[in-house]
């Protein structure tokens, strides 16, 4: 079984982001970038499937600038076999490569690589769209199991357990299929130094969007980006009646 894992280069989740002074977007100058956490979970799950003998190859794919090779190398240091970078200087957000364009890019790569399974994060932490996996499944006509908190593959059947309101739901899929991962699926490993060194020698192919026949012209335009309002301090009230009055007449929530 060949597994393809799309990943995204995002601002590290430990970094406090700042909006540009002109409100045109987020300031990315000298900001630490890393693999989207949900995608890192997808990488870990694919590697575990390979280690258990259920997968033969794990391929990492990302769309981004030249510097995105760093995130591909990080995934290969975890245990992936090779990587593909679709090189573009367009930002991977509302102002640049949008989810539909990403899905079309992945579709073209999948038709070329012929994987049996695609495992990807359910969403990215920068725009929180949670659309690419579902769009990709629709474009390919493949089965999909979204928000997976558990994944089992036995006798050619893929069982995906996902959290729903009031409990758990288990789906049975046949390959080829798209799986999107949730936080509870696993805990990604830390790459060891020898594996980091080995990753530098692994195959990493770089291709251009025109080679895949995909247009990255944005369909949406960012009007402005603003910092969230500063939260005001709380107050104390003397009675329940005063609290209800504040909620009704000032907060207007009742």
NORBEL-V710527 format. One record per helix or strand. SS is the DSSP state (2 for helix, 1 for strand). FROM is the first residue (numbers start at 1). LEN is the number of residues. Records with the same first field share a line. If there is no record, write none. Layout:
SS=FROM-LEN, FROM-LEN
This chain:
1=2-5, 9-3, 19-1, 26-1, 33-3, 57-8, 82-6, 117-5, 143-12, 157-8, 167-8, 177-5, 204-5
2=37-15, 66-13, 99-15, 132-9, 183-3, 193-7, 209-4, 240-10
